[in-house]
């Protein structure tokens, strides 16, 4: 499916959802009153389910990540970033353009509270030496080029930390590499200081591939949720943290 077809499919689904939950006005016939939709958060997040799964568990499509169980502060930040233009992806930009922060708080809390099993890890086709290089970057970084290890911010188990640092387990390698490339290209930003933009621009294309492949090949830990706030001190002070 090409990008245009995907965007159209998403927008059709969003439009149908808005009509279902009562955000669109009118009914099928002028003289037929619209059915009253349930005023619940479950109904209101249905527009998210086409891409992210009914409770945010993700799908097999690498473009749409798992959002279930991620820190609420992180999810809130990303909703704001899409609405305010710091992240560029038209379906999300259009969907969120007129929603306010109170709504984002409810949406973030809903998906953060969803604890569903992770999909099996991705099977990488990279040689073992390349995966080992990715593992080294995740755990040790590259001090010579100012690249801290991923675990310095995302945690020893790579599950993230509340309130605003996401876990990296359970994501497709294409999604991980695509987001790093978006930071490099300037189509994804965070509030200054934008730590990930700085780090992404220090990584080589080969390193991005290695890190993404190794992360995607990891299984979820026994306790896959984000760590409690203050569990450890992150390596960098980032503007995206609440």
C-alpha positions as CSV (number, residue, x, y, z in Angstrom):
1,X,0.0,0.0,0.0
2,X,1.5,3.4,-1.0
3,X,1.6,6.4,1.3
4,X,-1.4,8.1,-0.3
5,X,-3.6,5.0,0.1
6,X,-2.5,4.6,3.7
7,X,-3.3,8.2,4.6
8,X,-6.7,8.0,2.9
9,X,-7.5,4.7,4.8
10,X,-6.5,6.3,8.1
11,X,-8.5,9.5,7.5
12,X,-11.6,7.4,6.5
13,X,-11.3,5.4,9.7
14,X,-10.9,8.6,11.8
15,X,-14.0,10.2,10.1
16,X,-16.0,7.1,10.9
17,X,-14.9,7.1,14.5
18,X,-15.7,10.7,14.9
19,X,-19.2,10.1,13.6
20,X,-19.6,7.1,15.9
21,X,-18.7,9.0,19.1
22,X,-20.7,12.0,18.3
23,X,-17.9,14.5,17.2
24,X,-19.4,14.8,13.7
25,X,-22.7,16.6,13.4
26,X,-25.9,15.3,11.8
27,X,-27.1,11.9,10.9
28,X,-27.5,9.7,7.8
29,X,-30.8,11.5,7.2
30,X,-31.8,15.0,8.0
31,X,-34.9,13.9,9.9
32,X,-33.2,11.0,11.8
33,X,-31.6,12.1,15.1
34,X,-28.1,10.8,15.6
35,X,-27.7,8.0,18.1
36,X,-26.2,9.1,21.4
37,X,-22.7,7.6,21.6
38,X,-21.2,6.6,25.0
39,X,-19.2,9.4,26.5
40,X,-16.3,7.2,27.6
41,X,-12.6,7.4,26.9
42,X,-12.8,3.9,25.3
43,X,-15.1,5.3,22.7
44,X,-13.1,8.4,22.2
45,X,-9.8,6.7,21.5
46,X,-11.3,4.5,18.7
47,X,-9.6,6.7,16.2
48,X,-6.3,5.4,17.4
49,X,-7.1,1.7,17.1
50,X,-6.9,1.5,13.3
51,X,-3.1,2.0,13.4
52,X,-2.0,1.2,17.0
53,X,-4.4,-1.7,17.9
54,X,-7.5,-1.5,20.0
55,X,-5.6,-0.9,23.2
56,X,-2.4,0.4,21.7
57,X,-0.7,-3.0,21.5
58,X,0.7,-2.2,18.0
59,X,0.4,-4.2,14.8
60,X,2.7,-6.0,12.4
61,X,3.0,-2.7,10.4
62,X,6.4,-1.3,11.2
63,X,5.1,2.3,10.7
64,X,2.7,2.2,13.8
65,X,4.4,1.5,17.1
66,X,3.1,-0.1,20.3
67,X,1.9,2.7,22.7
68,X,0.3,0.5,25.4
69,X,2.1,0.9,28.7
70,X,4.4,3.7,27.8
71,X,4.8,6.5,30.3
72,X,1.8,8.9,30.3
73,X,4.1,11.9,30.2
74,X,5.9,10.6,27.1
75,X,2.6,10.0,25.3
76,X,1.3,13.4,26.3
77,X,4.4,15.0,24.9
78,X,4.1,13.2,21.6
79,X,0.4,14.1,21.2
80,X,1.4,17.8,21.7
81,X,4.4,17.4,19.3
82,X,2.1,16.1,16.5
83,X,-0.5,18.9,17.1
84,X,2.1,21.6,17.4
85,X,4.2,20.6,14.4
86,X,7.3,19.2,16.2
87,X,6.6,15.8,14.6
88,X,5.5,15.5,11.0
89,X,3.1,12.7,10.0
90,X,-0.1,14.1,8.3
91,X,-2.7,11.6,9.6
92,X,-1.6,12.3,13.2
93,X,-1.2,16.1,12.5
94,X,-4.7,16.3,11.1
95,X,-6.3,14.1,13.8
96,X,-4.9,16.1,16.7
97,X,-4.9,19.6,15.2
98,X,-7.9,20.9,17.2
99,X,-7.7,18.8,20.4
100,X,-6.7,20.4,23.7
101,X,-4.2,19.4,26.4
102,X,-6.9,18.1,28.7
103,X,-7.9,15.6,26.1
104,X,-4.3,14.6,25.6
105,X,-4.0,14.0,29.3
106,X,-6.9,11.5,29.2
107,X,-5.7,9.8,26.1
108,X,-2.2,9.4,27.5
109,X,-3.5,8.0,30.8
110,X,-5.7,5.5,28.9
111,X,-2.9,4.0,26.8
112,X,-0.3,4.2,29.6
113,X,-2.6,2.0,31.8
114,X,-2.9,-0.8,29.1
115,X,-0.7,-3.7,30.0
116,X,-0.9,-6.3,27.2
117,X,1.6,-9.0,26.1
118,X,4.4,-8.0,23.8
119,X,4.6,-9.5,20.3
120,X,7.5,-11.9,19.7
121,X,10.8,-10.1,19.0
122,X,11.9,-9.4,15.5
123,X,14.3,-11.9,13.9
124,X,17.2,-9.9,12.5
125,X,19.0,-10.8,9.3
126,X,22.1,-8.9,10.3
127,X,25.3,-10.8,10.9
128,X,26.2,-11.5,14.5
129,X,29.0,-9.0,14.4
130,X,26.7,-6.2,13.4
131,X,24.2,-7.1,16.2
132,X,27.1,-7.2,18.7
133,X,28.1,-3.7,17.5
134,X,24.5,-2.6,18.1
135,X,24.5,-4.1,21.6
136,X,27.7,-2.3,22.4
137,X,26.2,1.0,21.4
138,X,23.1,0.3,23.5
139,X,25.1,-0.6,26.6
140,X,28.4,1.3,26.2
141,X,27.7,4.1,23.7
142,X,30.5,5.7,21.7
143,X,32.4,8.1,23.9
144,X,34.8,9.2,21.2
145,X,31.9,10.6,19.3
146,X,29.8,11.9,22.2
147,X,27.2,9.1,22.0
148,X,25.9,8.0,25.3
149,X,24.5,4.4,25.7
150,X,20.8,4.1,25.1
151,X,20.4,2.5,28.6
152,X,21.8,5.7,30.2
153,X,18.4,7.3,29.6
154,X,16.0,4.5,28.7
155,X,17.1,2.3,31.6
156,X,19.1,-0.9,32.2
157,X,16.1,-3.0,31.1
158,X,15.3,-0.5,28.3
159,X,11.8,-0.2,29.6
160,X,11.9,3.6,30.0
161,X,11.2,5.7,33.1
162,X,8.3,7.7,34.4
163,X,7.1,10.2,33.6
164,X,8.6,10.9,30.2
165,X,11.2,8.4,28.8
166,X,9.8,5.6,26.6
167,X,10.8,2.0,26.6
168,X,12.6,0.7,23.5
169,X,11.6,-2.9,23.6
170,X,8.7,-4.1,21.4
171,X,9.4,-1.7,18.5
172,X,10.1,-2.7,14.9
173,X,13.7,-2.1,13.7
174,X,12.3,0.0,10.8
175,X,10.3,2.2,13.2
176,X,13.4,2.8,15.4
177,X,15.7,3.6,12.5
178,X,12.9,5.7,10.9
179,X,12.6,7.8,14.0
180,X,16.3,8.4,14.4
181,X,16.4,9.4,10.7
182,X,13.5,11.8,11.4
183,X,15.5,13.5,14.1
184,X,18.4,13.8,11.8
185,X,16.3,15.2,9.0
186,X,14.5,17.7,11.3
187,X,11.0,16.3,10.8
188,X,10.9,15.2,14.5
189,X,11.7,17.6,17.3
190,X,11.4,17.9,21.1
191,X,11.5,20.9,23.3
192,X,15.0,22.2,23.7
193,X,17.4,20.9,24.6
194,X,16.5,18.3,22.1
195,X,18.7,15.4,23.3
196,X,17.7,12.9,20.7
197,X,18.3,15.3,17.8
198,X,21.8,15.8,19.1
199,X,22.5,12.1,19.5
200,X,20.9,11.1,16.2
201,X,23.1,13.5,14.3
202,X,26.2,11.9,15.8
203,X,25.2,8.4,14.7
204,X,26.3,7.0,11.4
205,X,23.9,5.2,9.1
206,X,25.6,1.9,10.0
207,X,25.2,2.5,13.7
208,X,21.6,3.4,13.3
209,X,21.0,0.1,11.5
210,X,22.9,-1.9,14.2
211,X,21.2,-0.3,17.2
212,X,17.7,-0.6,15.7
213,X,18.3,-4.3,14.7
214,X,19.6,-5.3,18.2
215,X,16.8,-3.5,20.1
216,X,14.1,-5.0,17.9
217,X,15.5,-8.5,18.5
218,X,15.1,-8.2,22.3
219,X,12.3,-10.0,24.3
220,X,10.3,-8.1,26.9
221,X,11.5,-8.5,30.4
222,X,9.5,-10.0,33.2
223,X,8.4,-6.5,34.4
224,X,8.2,-4.6,31.1
225,X,6.7,-1.4,32.4
226,X,8.6,1.9,32.9
227,X,10.6,2.3,36.0
228,X,9.5,4.7,38.8
229,X,10.4,8.3,38.6
230,X,13.8,9.0,40.2
231,X,15.0,5.4,39.8
232,X,18.2,6.6,38.2
233,X,19.7,9.9,37.0
234,X,19.7,10.2,33.2
235,X,22.9,11.0,31.3
236,X,21.5,14.2,29.7
237,X,19.1,16.9,30.7
238,X,16.4,16.9,28.0
239,X,13.7,19.5,27.4
240,X,11.1,16.8,26.7
241,X,11.0,15.6,30.3
242,X,8.0,16.9,32.2
